[in-house]
Amino acid sequence: MSWQIVPKRMPDLLASEDPGVVCRVSAAMMQMEKIDIAALEAAAAKEPTHG
């Protein structure tokens, strides 16, 4: 069986009207094994992350 939990914040980050935000969030998410909302929010805000 395969299933996935989607954090409540994900649709907001990926539905931004700013294409730069969507691109940064998508790129950051593709590098993750586990979704890290804080890191995705930092990518959306152009803030550096800490690993």
PDB file of all heavy atoms in Angstrom:
ATOM      1  N   MET A   1       0.840  -1.164   0.000  1.00  0.00           N
ATOM      2  CA  MET A   1       0.000   0.000   0.000  1.00  0.00           C
ATOM      3  C   MET A   1       0.893   1.237   0.000  1.00  0.00           C
ATOM      4  O   MET A   1       1.893   1.301   0.700  1.00  0.00           O
ATOM      5  CB  MET A   1      -0.887   0.008   1.247  1.00  0.00           C
ATOM      6  CG  MET A   1      -1.707   1.264   1.332  1.00  0.00           C
ATOM      7  SD  MET A   1      -2.414   1.605   2.943  1.00  0.00           S
ATOM      8  CE  MET A   1      -3.782   0.501   2.992  1.00  0.00           C
ATOM      9  N   SER A   2       0.524   2.212  -0.790  1.00  0.00           N
ATOM     10  CA  SER A   2       1.269   3.457  -0.862  1.00  0.00           C
ATOM     11  C   SER A   2       0.336   4.614  -0.540  1.00  0.00           C
ATOM     12  O   SER A   2      -0.769   4.682  -1.038  1.00  0.00           O
ATOM     13  CB  SER A   2       1.845   3.626  -2.268  1.00  0.00           C
ATOM     14  OG  SER A   2       2.512   4.852  -2.363  1.00  0.00           O
ATOM     15  N   TRP A   3       0.803   5.514   0.334  1.00  0.00           N
ATOM     16  CA  TRP A   3       0.011   6.688   0.671  1.00  0.00           C
ATOM     17  C   TRP A   3       0.953   7.819   1.035  1.00  0.00           C
ATOM     18  O   TRP A   3       2.121   7.594   1.302  1.00  0.00           O
ATOM     19  CB  TRP A   3      -0.972   6.404   1.798  1.00  0.00           C
ATOM     20  CG  TRP A   3      -0.328   5.897   3.048  1.00  0.00           C
ATOM     21  CD1 TRP A   3       0.060   4.615   3.291  1.00  0.00           C
ATOM     22  CD2 TRP A   3       0.024   6.649   4.206  1.00  0.00           C
ATOM     23  NE1 TRP A   3       0.625   4.523   4.532  1.00  0.00           N
ATOM     24  CE2 TRP A   3       0.607   5.754   5.126  1.00  0.00           C
ATOM     25  CE3 TRP A   3      -0.103   7.974   4.566  1.00  0.00           C
ATOM     26  CZ2 TRP A   3       1.065   6.163   6.361  1.00  0.00           C
ATOM     27  CZ3 TRP A   3       0.347   8.384   5.815  1.00  0.00           C
ATOM     28  CH2 TRP A   3       0.922   7.468   6.692  1.00  0.00           C
ATOM     29  N   GLN A   4       0.433   8.998   1.009  1.00  0.00           N
ATOM     30  CA  GLN A   4       1.275  10.158   1.279  1.00  0.00           C
ATOM     31  C   GLN A   4       0.480  11.192   2.053  1.00  0.00           C
ATOM     32  O   GLN A   4      -0.690  11.429   1.773  1.00  0.00           O
ATOM     33  CB  GLN A   4       1.743  10.752  -0.038  1.00  0.00           C
ATOM     34  CG  GLN A   4       2.760  11.826   0.106  1.00  0.00           C
ATOM     35  CD  GLN A   4       3.350  12.217  -1.247  1.00  0.00           C
ATOM     36  OE1 GLN A   4       2.963  11.696  -2.266  1.00  0.00           O
ATOM     37  NE2 GLN A   4       4.275  13.127  -1.240  1.00  0.00           N
ATOM     38  N   ILE A   5       1.128  11.801   3.006  1.00  0.00           N
ATOM     39  CA  ILE A   5       0.515  12.878   3.778  1.00  0.00           C
ATOM     40  C   ILE A   5       0.983  14.197   3.170  1.00  0.00           C
ATOM     41  O   ILE A   5       2.174  14.407   2.964  1.00  0.00           O
ATOM     42  CB  ILE A   5       0.927  12.803   5.258  1.00  0.00           C
ATOM     43  CG1 ILE A   5       0.385  11.526   5.875  1.00  0.00           C
ATOM     44  CG2 ILE A   5       0.442  14.028   6.009  1.00  0.00           C
ATOM     45  CD1 ILE A   5       0.878  11.256   7.271  1.00  0.00           C
ATOM     46  N   VAL A   6       0.048  15.063   2.884  1.00  0.00           N
ATOM     47  CA  VAL A   6       0.378  16.376   2.339  1.00  0.00           C
ATOM     48  C   VAL A   6       0.132  17.416   3.430  1.00  0.00           C
ATOM     49  O   VAL A   6      -1.000  17.586   3.877  1.00  0.00           O
ATOM     50  CB  VAL A   6      -0.481  16.698   1.095  1.00  0.00           C
ATOM     51  CG1 VAL A   6      -0.154  18.080   0.570  1.00  0.00           C
ATOM     52  CG2 VAL A   6      -0.282  15.639   0.019  1.00  0.00           C
ATOM     53  N   PRO A   7       1.197  18.095   3.874  1.00  0.00           N
ATOM     54  CA  PRO A   7       1.019  19.123   4.894  1.00  0.00           C
ATOM     55  C   PRO A   7       0.050  20.211   4.424  1.00  0.00           C
ATOM     56  O   PRO A   7       0.014  20.561   3.248  1.00  0.00           O
ATOM     57  CB  PRO A   7       2.425  19.700   5.073  1.00  0.00           C
ATOM     58  CG  PRO A   7       3.337  18.616   4.592  1.00  0.00           C
ATOM     59  CD  PRO A   7       2.591  17.929   3.488  1.00  0.00           C
ATOM     60  N   LYS A   8      -0.713  20.766   5.352  1.00  0.00           N
ATOM     61  CA  LYS A   8      -1.716  21.789   5.020  1.00  0.00           C
ATOM     62  C   LYS A   8      -1.098  23.000   4.325  1.00  0.00           C
ATOM     63  O   LYS A   8      -1.753  23.653   3.522  1.00  0.00           O
ATOM     64  CB  LYS A   8      -2.440  22.249   6.278  1.00  0.00           C
ATOM     65  CG  LYS A   8      -3.360  21.221   6.853  1.00  0.00           C
ATOM     66  CD  LYS A   8      -4.058  21.773   8.084  1.00  0.00           C
ATOM     67  CE  LYS A   8      -4.965  20.719   8.692  1.00  0.00           C
ATOM     68  NZ  LYS A   8      -5.678  21.250   9.864  1.00  0.00           N
ATOM     69  N   ARG A   9       0.131  23.308   4.623  1.00  0.00           N
ATOM     70  CA  ARG A   9       0.787  24.504   4.072  1.00  0.00           C
ATOM     71  C   ARG A   9       1.233  24.319   2.619  1.00  0.00           C
ATOM     72  O   ARG A   9       1.423  25.291   1.891  1.00  0.00           O
ATOM     73  CB  ARG A   9       1.984  24.835   4.965  1.00  0.00           C
ATOM     74  CG  ARG A   9       2.719  26.073   4.615  1.00  0.00           C
ATOM     75  CD  ARG A   9       1.950  27.324   5.039  1.00  0.00           C
ATOM     76  NE  ARG A   9       2.793  28.479   4.832  1.00  0.00           N
ATOM     77  CZ  ARG A   9       2.611  29.390   3.882  1.00  0.00           C
ATOM     78  NH1 ARG A   9       1.577  29.307   3.092  1.00  0.00           N
ATOM     79  NH2 ARG A   9       3.429  30.382   3.735  1.00  0.00           N
ATOM     80  N   MET A  10       1.413  23.076   2.163  1.00  0.00           N
ATOM     81  CA  MET A  10       1.924  22.809   0.817  1.00  0.00           C
ATOM     82  C   MET A  10       1.096  23.445  -0.298  1.00  0.00           C
ATOM     83  O   MET A  10       1.667  24.103  -1.169  1.00  0.00           O
ATOM     84  CB  MET A  10       2.030  21.301   0.572  1.00  0.00           C
ATOM     85  CG  MET A  10       3.215  20.655   1.223  1.00  0.00           C
ATOM     86  SD  MET A  10       4.792  21.279   0.632  1.00  0.00           S
ATOM     87  CE  MET A  10       4.743  20.738  -1.048  1.00  0.00           C
ATOM     88  N   PRO A  11      -0.222  23.286  -0.318  1.00  0.00           N
ATOM     89  CA  PRO A  11      -0.993  23.901  -1.411  1.00  0.00           C
ATOM     90  C   PRO A  11      -0.822  25.416  -1.470  1.00  0.00           C
ATOM     91  O   PRO A  11      -0.749  25.988  -2.560  1.00  0.00           O
ATOM     92  CB  PRO A  11      -2.445  23.525  -1.098  1.00  0.00           C
ATOM     93  CG  PRO A  11      -2.346  22.298  -0.254  1.00  0.00           C
ATOM     94  CD  PRO A  11      -1.076  22.465   0.540  1.00  0.00           C
ATOM     95  N   ASP A  12      -0.723  26.069  -0.312  1.00  0.00           N
ATOM     96  CA  ASP A  12      -0.521  27.520  -0.298  1.00  0.00           C
ATOM     97  C   ASP A  12       0.813  27.902  -0.934  1.00  0.00           C
ATOM     98  O   ASP A  12       0.891  28.851  -1.707  1.00  0.00           O
ATOM     99  CB  ASP A  12      -0.559  28.053   1.130  1.00  0.00           C
ATOM    100  CG  ASP A  12      -1.919  27.899   1.783  1.00  0.00           C
ATOM    101  OD1 ASP A  12      -2.924  27.812   1.054  1.00  0.00           O
ATOM    102  OD2 ASP A  12      -1.969  27.878   3.024  1.00  0.00           O
ATOM    103  N   LEU A  13       1.851  27.168  -0.593  1.00  0.00           N
ATOM    104  CA  LEU A  13       3.176  27.476  -1.129  1.00  0.00           C
ATOM    105  C   LEU A  13       3.251  27.219  -2.632  1.00  0.00           C
ATOM    106  O   LEU A  13       3.874  27.978  -3.371  1.00  0.00           O
ATOM    107  CB  LEU A  13       4.249  26.660  -0.406  1.00  0.00           C
ATOM    108  CG  LEU A  13       4.476  27.024   1.056  1.00  0.00           C
ATOM    109  CD1 LEU A  13       5.369  25.984   1.728  1.00  0.00           C
ATOM    110  CD2 LEU A  13       5.071  28.410   1.188  1.00  0.00           C
ATOM    111  N   LEU A  14       2.620  26.158  -3.091  1.00  0.00           N
ATOM    112  CA  LEU A  14       2.692  25.800  -4.503  1.00  0.00           C
ATOM    113  C   LEU A  14       1.671  26.535  -5.370  1.00  0.00           C
ATOM    114  O   LEU A  14       1.748  26.474  -6.589  1.00  0.00           O
ATOM    115  CB  LEU A  14       2.526  24.283  -4.669  1.00  0.00           C
ATOM    116  CG  LEU A  14       3.665  23.458  -4.085  1.00  0.00           C
ATOM    117  CD1 LEU A  14       3.333  21.976  -4.126  1.00  0.00           C
ATOM    118  CD2 LEU A  14       4.966  23.733  -4.824  1.00  0.00           C
ATOM    119  N   ALA A  15       0.722  27.226  -4.751  1.00  0.00           N
ATOM    120  CA  ALA A  15      -0.296  27.960  -5.505  1.00  0.00           C
ATOM    121  C   ALA A  15      -0.056  29.466  -5.458  1.00  0.00           C
ATOM    122  O   ALA A  15      -0.947  30.247  -5.786  1.00  0.00           O
ATOM    123  CB  ALA A  15      -1.680  27.624  -4.968  1.00  0.00           C
ATOM    124  N   SER A  16       1.127  29.868  -5.087  1.00  0.00           N
ATOM    125  CA  SER A  16       1.449  31.289  -5.016  1.00  0.00           C
ATOM    126  C   SER A  16       1.283  31.936  -6.390  1.00  0.00           C
ATOM    127  O   SER A  16       1.518  31.304  -7.426  1.00  0.00           O
ATOM    128  CB  SER A  16       2.887  31.470  -4.542  1.00  0.00           C
ATOM    129  OG  SER A  16       3.272  32.822  -4.634  1.00  0.00           O
ATOM    130  N   GLU A  17       0.890  33.186  -6.382  1.00  0.00           N
ATOM    131  CA  GLU A  17       0.777  33.933  -7.643  1.00  0.00           C
ATOM    132  C   GLU A  17       2.149  34.339  -8.172  1.00  0.00           C
ATOM    133  O   GLU A  17       2.276  34.707  -9.342  1.00  0.00           O
ATOM    134  CB  GLU A  17      -0.091  35.166  -7.436  1.00  0.00           C
ATOM    135  CG  GLU A  17      -1.543  34.816  -7.166  1.00  0.00           C
ATOM    136  CD  GLU A  17      -2.413  36.044  -7.003  1.00  0.00           C
ATOM    137  OE1 GLU A  17      -1.965  37.165  -7.318  1.00  0.00           O
ATOM    138  OE2 GLU A  17      -3.547  35.872  -6.543  1.00  0.00           O
ATOM    139  N   ASP A  18       3.168  34.247  -7.331  1.00  0.00           N
ATOM    140  CA  ASP A  18       4.540  34.587  -7.724  1.00  0.00           C
ATOM    141  C   ASP A  18       5.218  33.335  -8.280  1.00  0.00           C
ATOM    142  O   ASP A  18       5.476  32.383  -7.540  1.00  0.00           O
ATOM    143  CB  ASP A  18       5.301  35.113  -6.509  1.00  0.00           C
ATOM    144  CG  ASP A  18       6.724  35.538  -6.820  1.00  0.00           C
ATOM    145  OD1 ASP A  18       7.265  35.137  -7.867  1.00  0.00           O
ATOM    146  OD2 ASP A  18       7.305  36.254  -5.997  1.00  0.00           O
ATOM    147  N   PRO A  19       5.507  33.298  -9.576  1.00  0.00           N
ATOM    148  CA  PRO A  19       6.136  32.103 -10.155  1.00  0.00           C
ATOM    149  C   PRO A  19       7.509  31.796  -9.555  1.00  0.00           C
ATOM    150  O   PRO A  19       7.919  30.640  -9.511  1.00  0.00           O
ATOM    151  CB  PRO A  19       6.247  32.411 -11.640  1.00  0.00           C
ATOM    152  CG  PRO A  19       5.930  33.846 -11.804  1.00  0.00           C
ATOM    153  CD  PRO A  19       5.264  34.328 -10.571  1.00  0.00           C
ATOM    154  N   GLY A  20       8.202  32.813  -9.046  1.00  0.00           N
ATOM    155  CA  GLY A  20       9.495  32.584  -8.405  1.00  0.00           C
ATOM    156  C   GLY A  20       9.348  31.775  -7.135  1.00  0.00           C
ATOM    157  O   GLY A  20      10.160  30.889  -6.851  1.00  0.00           O
ATOM    158  N   VAL A  21       8.311  32.067  -6.366  1.00  0.00           N
ATOM    159  CA  VAL A  21       8.041  31.314  -5.137  1.00  0.00           C
ATOM    160  C   VAL A  21       7.753  29.861  -5.481  1.00  0.00           C
ATOM    161  O   VAL A  21       8.318  28.945  -4.884  1.00  0.00           O
ATOM    162  CB  VAL A  21       6.863  31.936  -4.347  1.00  0.00           C
ATOM    163  CG1 VAL A  21       6.409  31.012  -3.228  1.00  0.00           C
ATOM    164  CG2 VAL A  21       7.246  33.293  -3.797  1.00  0.00           C
ATOM    165  N   VAL A  22       6.897  29.635  -6.456  1.00  0.00           N
ATOM    166  CA  VAL A  22       6.533  28.271  -6.850  1.00  0.00           C
ATOM    167  C   VAL A  22       7.766  27.508  -7.327  1.00  0.00           C
ATOM    168  O   VAL A  22       7.980  26.347  -6.949  1.00  0.00           O
ATOM    169  CB  VAL A  22       5.440  28.277  -7.940  1.00  0.00           C
ATOM    170  CG1 VAL A  22       5.161  26.872  -8.434  1.00  0.00           C
ATOM    171  CG2 VAL A  22       4.173  28.925  -7.415  1.00  0.00           C
ATOM    172  N   CYS A  23       8.598  28.161  -8.102  1.00  0.00           N
ATOM    173  CA  CYS A  23       9.817  27.521  -8.613  1.00  0.00           C
ATOM    174  C   CYS A  23      10.771  27.156  -7.481  1.00  0.00           C
ATOM    175  O   CYS A  23      11.283  26.035  -7.439  1.00  0.00           O
ATOM    176  CB  CYS A  23      10.499  28.453  -9.612  1.00  0.00           C
ATOM    177  SG  CYS A  23      11.953  27.744 -10.385  1.00  0.00           S
ATOM    178  N   ARG A  24      11.008  28.078  -6.559  1.00  0.00           N
ATOM    179  CA  ARG A  24      11.925  27.812  -5.441  1.00  0.00           C
ATOM    180  C   ARG A  24      11.398  26.712  -4.531  1.00  0.00           C
ATOM    181  O   ARG A  24      12.147  25.831  -4.106  1.00  0.00           O
ATOM    182  CB  ARG A  24      12.175  29.086  -4.639  1.00  0.00           C
ATOM    183  CG  ARG A  24      13.001  30.130  -5.369  1.00  0.00           C
ATOM    184  CD  ARG A  24      13.417  31.265  -4.465  1.00  0.00           C
ATOM    185  NE  ARG A  24      12.301  31.937  -3.818  1.00  0.00           N
ATOM    186  CZ  ARG A  24      11.613  32.944  -4.342  1.00  0.00           C
ATOM    187  NH1 ARG A  24      11.908  33.392  -5.543  1.00  0.00           N
ATOM    188  NH2 ARG A  24      10.630  33.516  -3.662  1.00  0.00           N
ATOM    189  N   VAL A  25      10.098  26.759  -4.234  1.00  0.00           N
ATOM    190  CA  VAL A  25       9.500  25.742  -3.361  1.00  0.00           C
ATOM    191  C   VAL A  25       9.558  24.375  -4.038  1.00  0.00           C
ATOM    192  O   VAL A  25       9.920  23.376  -3.414  1.00  0.00           O
ATOM    193  CB  VAL A  25       8.052  26.129  -2.987  1.00  0.00           C
ATOM    194  CG1 VAL A  25       7.345  24.978  -2.296  1.00  0.00           C
ATOM    195  CG2 VAL A  25       8.039  27.356  -2.096  1.00  0.00           C
ATOM    196  N   SER A  26       9.218  24.324  -5.317  1.00  0.00           N
ATOM    197  CA  SER A  26       9.256  23.052  -6.052  1.00  0.00           C
ATOM    198  C   SER A  26      10.667  22.486  -6.095  1.00  0.00           C
ATOM    199  O   SER A  26      10.873  21.289  -5.864  1.00  0.00           O
ATOM    200  CB  SER A  26       8.734  23.244  -7.474  1.00  0.00           C
ATOM    201  OG  SER A  26       7.391  23.628  -7.463  1.00  0.00           O
ATOM    202  N   ALA A  27      11.646  23.341  -6.383  1.00  0.00           N
ATOM    203  CA  ALA A  27      13.040  22.889  -6.449  1.00  0.00           C
ATOM    204  C   ALA A  27      13.513  22.371  -5.091  1.00  0.00           C
ATOM    205  O   ALA A  27      14.180  21.333  -5.014  1.00  0.00           O
ATOM    206  CB  ALA A  27      13.938  24.013  -6.930  1.00  0.00           C
ATOM    207  N   ALA A  28      13.166  23.085  -4.023  1.00  0.00           N
ATOM    208  CA  ALA A  28      13.567  22.650  -2.681  1.00  0.00           C
ATOM    209  C   ALA A  28      12.911  21.324  -2.320  1.00  0.00           C
ATOM    210  O   ALA A  28      13.547  20.422  -1.774  1.00  0.00           O
ATOM    211  CB  ALA A  28      13.205  23.719  -1.653  1.00  0.00           C
ATOM    212  N   MET A  29      11.622  21.191  -2.651  1.00  0.00           N
ATOM    213  CA  MET A  29      10.893  19.974  -2.310  1.00  0.00           C
ATOM    214  C   MET A  29      11.464  18.748  -3.036  1.00  0.00           C
ATOM    215  O   MET A  29      11.542  17.668  -2.464  1.00  0.00           O
ATOM    216  CB  MET A  29       9.418  20.142  -2.667  1.00  0.00           C
ATOM    217  CG  MET A  29       8.570  18.941  -2.301  1.00  0.00           C
ATOM    218  SD  MET A  29       6.829  19.162  -2.713  1.00  0.00           S
ATOM    219  CE  MET A  29       6.894  19.287  -4.488  1.00  0.00           C
ATOM    220  N   MET A  30      11.885  18.924  -4.273  1.00  0.00           N
ATOM    221  CA  MET A  30      12.404  17.802  -5.056  1.00  0.00           C
ATOM    222  C   MET A  30      13.712  17.241  -4.483  1.00  0.00           C
ATOM    223  O   MET A  30      14.073  16.113  -4.771  1.00  0.00           O
ATOM    224  CB  MET A  30      12.610  18.209  -6.516  1.00  0.00           C
ATOM    225  CG  MET A  30      11.335  18.481  -7.236  1.00  0.00           C
ATOM    226  SD  MET A  30      10.279  17.009  -7.219  1.00  0.00           S
ATOM    227  CE  MET A  30       8.786  17.684  -7.865  1.00  0.00           C
ATOM    228  N   GLN A  31      14.393  18.019  -3.651  1.00  0.00           N
ATOM    229  CA  GLN A  31      15.647  17.561  -3.063  1.00  0.00           C
ATOM    230  C   GLN A  31      15.444  16.881  -1.708  1.00  0.00           C
ATOM    231  O   GLN A  31      16.391  16.373  -1.126  1.00  0.00           O
ATOM    232  CB  GLN A  31      16.596  18.743  -2.891  1.00  0.00           C
ATOM    233  CG  GLN A  31      16.993  19.369  -4.195  1.00  0.00           C
ATOM    234  CD  GLN A  31      17.870  20.584  -4.005  1.00  0.00           C
ATOM    235  OE1 GLN A  31      18.353  20.859  -2.916  1.00  0.00           O
ATOM    236  NE2 GLN A  31      18.091  21.320  -5.078  1.00  0.00           N
ATOM    237  N   MET A  32      14.216  16.849  -1.228  1.00  0.00           N
ATOM    238  CA  MET A  32      13.937  16.332   0.121  1.00  0.00           C
ATOM    239  C   MET A  32      13.501  14.877   0.093  1.00  0.00           C
ATOM    240  O   MET A  32      12.780  14.452  -0.800  1.00  0.00           O
ATOM    241  CB  MET A  32      12.817  17.159   0.772  1.00  0.00           C
ATOM    242  CG  MET A  32      13.161  18.578   0.982  1.00  0.00           C
ATOM    243  SD  MET A  32      11.766  19.468   1.691  1.00  0.00           S
ATOM    244  CE  MET A  32      12.495  21.076   1.853  1.00  0.00           C
ATOM    245  N   GLU A  33      13.955  14.122   1.090  1.00  0.00           N
ATOM    246  CA  GLU A  33      13.433  12.776   1.301  1.00  0.00           C
ATOM    247  C   GLU A  33      12.163  12.847   2.133  1.00  0.00           C
ATOM    248  O   GLU A  33      11.238  12.074   1.921  1.00  0.00           O
ATOM    249  CB  GLU A  33      14.479  11.908   1.998  1.00  0.00           C
ATOM    250  CG  GLU A  33      15.649  11.571   1.087  1.00  0.00           C
ATOM    251  CD  GLU A  33      16.624  10.636   1.756  1.00  0.00           C
ATOM    252  OE1 GLU A  33      16.211   9.819   2.602  1.00  0.00           O
ATOM    253  OE2 GLU A  33      17.815  10.721   1.428  1.00  0.00           O
ATOM    254  N   LYS A  34      12.156  13.752   3.100  1.00  0.00           N
ATOM    255  CA  LYS A  34      10.977  14.022   3.922  1.00  0.00           C
ATOM    256  C   LYS A  34      10.659  15.502   3.784  1.00  0.00           C
ATOM    257  O   LYS A  34      11.568  16.324   3.770  1.00  0.00           O
ATOM    258  CB  LYS A  34      11.234  13.690   5.390  1.00  0.00           C
ATOM    259  CG  LYS A  34      11.444  12.222   5.638  1.00  0.00           C
ATOM    260  CD  LYS A  34      11.629  11.958   7.111  1.00  0.00           C
ATOM    261  CE  LYS A  34      11.840  10.478   7.368  1.00  0.00           C
ATOM    262  NZ  LYS A  34      11.993  10.199   8.794  1.00  0.00           N
ATOM    263  N   ILE A  35       9.389  15.835   3.695  1.00  0.00           N
ATOM    264  CA  ILE A  35       8.996  17.224   3.510  1.00  0.00           C
ATOM    265  C   ILE A  35       9.293  18.031   4.770  1.00  0.00           C
ATOM    266  O   ILE A  35       8.893  17.670   5.861  1.00  0.00           O
ATOM    267  CB  ILE A  35       7.510  17.319   3.135  1.00  0.00           C
ATOM    268  CG1 ILE A  35       7.288  16.658   1.771  1.00  0.00           C
ATOM    269  CG2 ILE A  35       7.044  18.772   3.107  1.00  0.00           C
ATOM    270  CD1 ILE A  35       5.834  16.574   1.357  1.00  0.00           C
ATOM    271  N   ASP A  36      10.020  19.121   4.598  1.00  0.00           N
ATOM    272  CA  ASP A  36      10.395  20.031   5.674  1.00  0.00           C
ATOM    273  C   ASP A  36       9.731  21.374   5.385  1.00  0.00           C
ATOM    274  O   ASP A  36      10.221  22.161   4.569  1.00  0.00           O
ATOM    275  CB  ASP A  36      11.924  20.159   5.708  1.00  0.00           C
ATOM    276  CG  ASP A  36      12.427  21.107   6.780  1.00  0.00           C
ATOM    277  OD1 ASP A  36      11.616  21.840   7.390  1.00  0.00           O
ATOM    278  OD2 ASP A  36      13.655  21.114   6.995  1.00  0.00           O
ATOM    279  N   ILE A  37       8.592  21.626   6.025  1.00  0.00           N
ATOM    280  CA  ILE A  37       7.823  22.833   5.755  1.00  0.00           C
ATOM    281  C   ILE A  37       8.625  24.092   6.064  1.00  0.00           C
ATOM    282  O   ILE A  37       8.577  25.071   5.317  1.00  0.00           O
ATOM    283  CB  ILE A  37       6.486  22.825   6.536  1.00  0.00           C
ATOM    284  CG1 ILE A  37       5.560  21.748   5.963  1.00  0.00           C
ATOM    285  CG2 ILE A  37       5.799  24.180   6.476  1.00  0.00           C
ATOM    286  CD1 ILE A  37       5.142  21.969   4.533  1.00  0.00           C
ATOM    287  N   ALA A  38       9.387  24.094   7.141  1.00  0.00           N
ATOM    288  CA  ALA A  38      10.192  25.271   7.481  1.00  0.00           C
ATOM    289  C   ALA A  38      11.182  25.594   6.359  1.00  0.00           C
ATOM    290  O   ALA A  38      11.366  26.763   5.998  1.00  0.00           O
ATOM    291  CB  ALA A  38      10.920  25.060   8.802  1.00  0.00           C
ATOM    292  N   ALA A  39      11.812  24.587   5.799  1.00  0.00           N
ATOM    293  CA  ALA A  39      12.753  24.801   4.697  1.00  0.00           C
ATOM    294  C   ALA A  39      12.031  25.286   3.445  1.00  0.00           C
ATOM    295  O   ALA A  39      12.543  26.130   2.707  1.00  0.00           O
ATOM    296  CB  ALA A  39      13.519  23.517   4.402  1.00  0.00           C
ATOM    297  N   LEU A  40      10.823  24.776   3.197  1.00  0.00           N
ATOM    298  CA  LEU A  40      10.059  25.223   2.037  1.00  0.00           C
ATOM    299  C   LEU A  40       9.590  26.665   2.205  1.00  0.00           C
ATOM    300  O   LEU A  40       9.619  27.448   1.256  1.00  0.00           O
ATOM    301  CB  LEU A  40       8.854  24.298   1.795  1.00  0.00           C
ATOM    302  CG  LEU A  40       9.205  22.864   1.420  1.00  0.00           C
ATOM    303  CD1 LEU A  40       7.941  22.041   1.274  1.00  0.00           C
ATOM    304  CD2 LEU A  40      10.037  22.815   0.151  1.00  0.00           C
ATOM    305  N   GLU A  41       9.197  27.027   3.411  1.00  0.00           N
ATOM    306  CA  GLU A  41       8.799  28.405   3.667  1.00  0.00           C
ATOM    307  C   GLU A  41       9.998  29.342   3.525  1.00  0.00           C
ATOM    308  O   GLU A  41       9.877  30.453   3.017  1.00  0.00           O
ATOM    309  CB  GLU A  41       8.163  28.533   5.043  1.00  0.00           C
ATOM    310  CG  GLU A  41       6.779  27.913   5.083  1.00  0.00           C
ATOM    311  CD  GLU A  41       6.128  27.954   6.448  1.00  0.00           C
ATOM    312  OE1 GLU A  41       6.843  28.049   7.466  1.00  0.00           O
ATOM    313  OE2 GLU A  41       4.896  27.876   6.489  1.00  0.00           O
ATOM    314  N   ALA A  42      11.171  28.879   3.945  1.00  0.00           N
ATOM    315  CA  ALA A  42      12.385  29.676   3.782  1.00  0.00           C
ATOM    316  C   ALA A  42      12.709  29.857   2.301  1.00  0.00           C
ATOM    317  O   ALA A  42      13.094  30.941   1.868  1.00  0.00           O
ATOM    318  CB  ALA A  42      13.555  29.019   4.515  1.00  0.00           C
ATOM    319  N   ALA A  43      12.546  28.803   1.524  1.00  0.00           N
ATOM    320  CA  ALA A  43      12.782  28.903   0.080  1.00  0.00           C
ATOM    321  C   ALA A  43      11.794  29.879  -0.545  1.00  0.00           C
ATOM    322  O   ALA A  43      12.157  30.675  -1.410  1.00  0.00           O
ATOM    323  CB  ALA A  43      12.654  27.528  -0.568  1.00  0.00           C
ATOM    324  N   ALA A  44      10.556  29.843  -0.099  1.00  0.00           N
ATOM    325  CA  ALA A  44       9.549  30.760  -0.629  1.00  0.00           C
ATOM    326  C   ALA A  44       9.899  32.202  -0.302  1.00  0.00           C
ATOM    327  O   ALA A  44       9.685  33.111  -1.103  1.00  0.00           O
ATOM    328  CB  ALA A  44       8.171  30.414  -0.056  1.00  0.00           C
ATOM    329  N   ALA A  45      10.487  32.417   0.864  1.00  0.00           N
ATOM    330  CA  ALA A  45      10.832  33.768   1.310  1.00  0.00           C
ATOM    331  C   ALA A  45      12.250  34.165   0.897  1.00  0.00           C
ATOM    332  O   ALA A  45      12.722  35.229   1.271  1.00  0.00           O
ATOM    333  CB  ALA A  45      10.690  33.857   2.830  1.00  0.00           C
ATOM    334  N   LYS A  46      12.933  33.287   0.179  1.00  0.00           N
ATOM    335  CA  LYS A  46      14.335  33.495  -0.242  1.00  0.00           C
ATOM    336  C   LYS A  46      15.288  33.548   0.930  1.00  0.00           C
ATOM    337  O   LYS A  46      16.319  34.190   0.876  1.00  0.00           O
ATOM    338  CB  LYS A  46      14.485  34.768  -1.067  1.00  0.00           C
ATOM    339  CG  LYS A  46      13.767  34.775  -2.368  1.00  0.00           C
ATOM    340  CD  LYS A  46      14.104  36.053  -3.110  1.00  0.00           C
ATOM    341  CE  LYS A  46      13.350  36.164  -4.407  1.00  0.00           C
ATOM    342  NZ  LYS A  46      13.658  37.379  -5.133  1.00  0.00           N
ATOM    343  N   GLU A  47      14.957  32.907   2.025  1.00  0.00           N
ATOM    344  CA  GLU A  47      15.820  32.878   3.198  1.00  0.00           C
ATOM    345  C   GLU A  47      16.761  31.673   3.103  1.00  0.00           C
ATOM    346  O   GLU A  47      16.346  30.609   2.648  1.00  0.00           O
ATOM    347  CB  GLU A  47      15.006  32.758   4.479  1.00  0.00           C
ATOM    348  CG  GLU A  47      14.098  33.927   4.728  1.00  0.00           C
ATOM    349  CD  GLU A  47      13.179  33.710   5.907  1.00  0.00           C
ATOM    350  OE1 GLU A  47      13.311  32.691   6.604  1.00  0.00           O
ATOM    351  OE2 GLU A  47      12.314  34.562   6.136  1.00  0.00           O
ATOM    352  N   PRO A  48      17.995  31.790   3.540  1.00  0.00           N
ATOM    353  CA  PRO A  48      18.888  30.624   3.559  1.00  0.00           C
ATOM    354  C   PRO A  48      18.427  29.613   4.598  1.00  0.00           C
ATOM    355  O   PRO A  48      17.877  29.996   5.640  1.00  0.00           O
ATOM    356  CB  PRO A  48      20.250  31.212   3.934  1.00  0.00           C
ATOM    357  CG  PRO A  48      19.935  32.510   4.606  1.00  0.00           C
ATOM    358  CD  PRO A  48      18.635  33.000   4.029  1.00  0.00           C
ATOM    359  N   THR A  49      18.589  28.330   4.283  1.00  0.00           N
ATOM    360  CA  THR A  49      18.218  27.274   5.234  1.00  0.00           C
ATOM    361  C   THR A  49      19.467  26.749   5.913  1.00  0.00           C
ATOM    362  O   THR A  49      20.589  27.003   5.467  1.00  0.00           O
ATOM    363  CB  THR A  49      17.477  26.116   4.537  1.00  0.00           C
ATOM    364  OG1 THR A  49      18.334  25.582   3.532  1.00  0.00           O
ATOM    365  CG2 THR A  49      16.181  26.606   3.917  1.00  0.00           C
ATOM    366  N   HIS A  50      19.293  25.987   6.956  1.00  0.00           N
ATOM    367  CA  HIS A  50      20.428  25.472   7.731  1.00  0.00           C
ATOM    368  C   HIS A  50      20.587  23.969   7.609  1.00  0.00           C
ATOM    369  O   HIS A  50      20.759  23.274   8.576  1.00  0.00           O
ATOM    370  CB  HIS A  50      20.294  25.880   9.202  1.00  0.00           C
ATOM    371  CG  HIS A  50      19.062  25.341   9.854  1.00  0.00           C
ATOM    372  ND1 HIS A  50      17.843  25.952   9.731  1.00  0.00           N
ATOM    373  CD2 HIS A  50      18.855  24.257  10.612  1.00  0.00           C
ATOM    374  CE1 HIS A  50      16.937  25.254  10.418  1.00  0.00           C
ATOM    375  NE2 HIS A  50      17.539  24.231  10.954  1.00  0.00           N
ATOM    376  N   GLY A  51      20.531  23.446   6.434  1.00  0.00           N
ATOM    377  CA  GLY A  51      20.847  22.048   6.242  1.00  0.00           C
ATOM    378  C   GLY A  51      19.692  21.195   6.075  1.00  0.00           C
ATOM    379  O   GLY A  51      19.562  20.175   5.669  1.00  0.00           O
TER     380      GLY A  51
END
